[in-house]
Amino acid sequence: VDIQSIHRKGTPKRRPSPSAQRGPTEHVGHPPPPPDLRAVGFADHITAPIPGVILEVFVKEGDPVEAGTALLKMEAMKMENVIAAPRAGKVAKLHVKAGDTVGQGREMVELE
């Protein structure tokens, strides 16, 4: 077998990856909450739907919120979940902060 005849001469064409062709990205805010993981509990007391770790809190005490406003992000079962306000109101009390571990049913946010 003549190995020399197998090799091609010239340089291969380089094509950028599809992600490189899209251009710069832009952060446009927090994603909407998934429909199956909205706040659990009474309308005034938002509790953890499943055990997890609080990654980020998007609101502070005294902030006004609308129904569907992202309140916090938690990691559970290696997935990030956004917890949203079930109704319009004002954040009366935060019971968690980033880094806290929460069990299912633990109160996280209180609305007034």
Secondary structure, 3 states (H helix, E strand, C coil): CCHHHCCCCCCCCCCCCHHHHCCCCCCCCCCCCCCCCCCECCCCEEECCCCEEEEEECCCCCCEECCCCEEEEEEECCEEEEEECCCCEEEEEECCCCCCEECCCCEEEEEC
